[in-house]
Amino acid sequence: MFTGIIETLGTVTSLRKEQENLHITVSSTISKDLKIDQSVAHNGICLTVVSQDAESHTVTAIYETLQKTNLGSIQEGSLVNLERCMQMNGRLDGHIVQGHVDQTGICIALEEQEGSWFYTFSYDEDKGNVTVEKGSICVNGISLTVVNSKPGQFSVAIIPYTYEHTNLQSVKPGDMVNLEFDIIGKYVARLMGNTKTV
């Protein structure tokens, strides 16, 4: 379980294919503190640490993960949002995030607004996911508040701190992002019969 509050940015230093799996090595300031078998969210995807040292750690993404998230297009040098799992005795500063990406979205607009940034994303509404005005959404593992909620589209306003400390700084129109919709909203949609099985 995660909160969507990004701890640090990591940099992809190595990619190694093994059959259909992809081993991703990431250099970060928290790598030295990680342990084998620990769950860490990478761009909002819960992945297991399989090796680590003082400078970096490695996780493995299976075929399904590569097909359903933006990890399938990751490259050496890519910036990755990192968050360790939440501590039960800590504050929930973001919202409840499972680390299970529901689908990808596409950045369709980016506007700088005198010190803040306004991103608009589209997504395939046929998968049954929805957003609500002022509700929560997780974009590349970042807990954000929805504005301008529309069918298959929503916007988020980004403050300078979030822009500077996450990989949103490198997201441009046309780029793919990982989306995890609010877990409470998903249950409500299922109970109302609005969610299709995917």
Solvent accessible surface area in square Angstrom, and as a share of the most:
residue,aa,sasa,rsa
1,M,111,0.49
2,F,2,0.01
3,T,13,0.08
4,G,1,0.01
5,I,80,0.41
6,I,29,0.15
7,E,79,0.36
8,T,23,0.14
9,L,43,0.22
10,G,1,0.01
11,T,51,0.30
12,V,2,0.01
13,T,66,0.38
14,S,45,0.29
15,L,52,0.26
16,R,137,0.50
17,K,120,0.51
18,E,83,0.37
19,Q,167,0.74
20,E,99,0.44
21,N,48,0.24
22,L,17,0.08
23,H,26,0.11
24,I,3,0.02
25,T,28,0.16
26,V,1,0.00
27,S,39,0.25
28,S,18,0.11
29,T,97,0.57
30,I,13,0.07
31,S,0,0.00
32,K,120,0.51
33,D,73,0.38
34,L,5,0.03
35,K,143,0.60
36,I,96,0.49
37,D,111,0.58
38,Q,45,0.20
39,S,39,0.25
40,V,0,0.00
41,A,4,0.03
42,H,3,0.01
43,N,8,0.04
44,G,4,0.04
45,I,10,0.05
46,C,46,0.28
47,L,12,0.06
48,T,61,0.35
49,V,0,0.00
50,V,71,0.41
51,S,52,0.33
52,Q,61,0.27
53,D,80,0.41
54,A,71,0.55
55,E,122,0.55
56,S,18,0.12
57,H,2,0.01
58,T,19,0.11
59,V,0,0.00
60,T,33,0.19
61,A,0,0.00
62,I,94,0.48
63,Y,114,0.43
64,E,93,0.42
65,T,25,0.15
66,L,19,0.10
67,Q,115,0.51
68,K,116,0.49
69,T,9,0.05
70,N,16,0.08
71,L,2,0.01
72,G,52,0.50
73,S,76,0.49
74,I,24,0.12
75,Q,126,0.56
76,E,114,0.51
77,G,49,0.47
78,S,34,0.22
79,L,59,0.29
80,V,1,0.01
81,N,0,0.00
82,L,0,0.00
83,E,7,0.03
84,R,71,0.26
85,C,56,0.34
86,M,44,0.20
87,Q,134,0.59
88,M,174,0.78
89,N,141,0.72
90,G,43,0.41
91,R,211,0.77
92,L,80,0.40
93,D,104,0.54
94,G,25,0.24
95,H,20,0.09
96,I,70,0.35
97,V,3,0.02
98,Q,56,0.25
99,G,2,0.02
100,H,112,0.50
101,V,28,0.16
102,D,45,0.24
103,Q,6,0.03
104,T,38,0.22
105,G,2,0.02
106,I,65,0.33
107,C,0,0.00
108,I,78,0.40
109,A,45,0.35
110,L,54,0.27
111,E,96,0.43
112,E,117,0.52
113,Q,78,0.34
114,E,182,0.82
115,G,34,0.33
116,S,31,0.20
117,W,37,0.13
118,F,43,0.18
119,Y,1,0.00
120,T,14,0.08
121,F,0,0.00
122,S,31,0.20
123,Y,21,0.08
124,D,70,0.36
125,E,91,0.41
126,D,91,0.47
127,K,75,0.32
128,G,7,0.07
129,N,16,0.08
130,V,79,0.45
131,T,19,0.11
132,V,96,0.55
133,E,86,0.39
134,K,139,0.59
135,G,16,0.15
136,S,38,0.24
137,I,0,0.00
138,C,2,0.01
139,V,0,0.00
140,N,3,0.02
141,G,5,0.05
142,I,8,0.04
143,S,24,0.15
144,L,20,0.10
145,T,74,0.43
146,V,1,0.00
147,V,31,0.18
148,N,74,0.38
149,S,34,0.22
150,K,113,0.48
151,P,113,0.71
152,G,9,0.09
153,Q,52,0.23
154,F,0,0.00
155,S,4,0.03
156,V,0,0.00
157,A,60,0.46
158,I,1,0.01
159,I,105,0.53
160,P,61,0.38
161,Y,142,0.54
162,T,23,0.14
163,Y,46,0.17
164,E,104,0.47
165,H,84,0.38
166,T,4,0.02
167,N,7,0.04
168,L,0,0.00
169,Q,56,0.25
170,S,62,0.40
171,V,9,0.05
172,K,96,0.41
173,P,74,0.47
174,G,56,0.54
175,D,55,0.28
176,M,83,0.37
177,V,0,0.00
178,N,3,0.01
179,L,0,0.00
180,E,6,0.03
181,F,3,0.01
182,D,37,0.19
183,I,29,0.15
184,I,111,0.57
185,G,29,0.28
186,K,44,0.19
187,Y,139,0.53
188,V,78,0.45
189,A,7,0.06
190,R,138,0.50
191,L,152,0.76
192,M,137,0.61
193,G,63,0.60
194,N,96,0.49
195,T,33,0.19
196,K,116,0.49
197,T,127,0.74
198,V,131,0.75
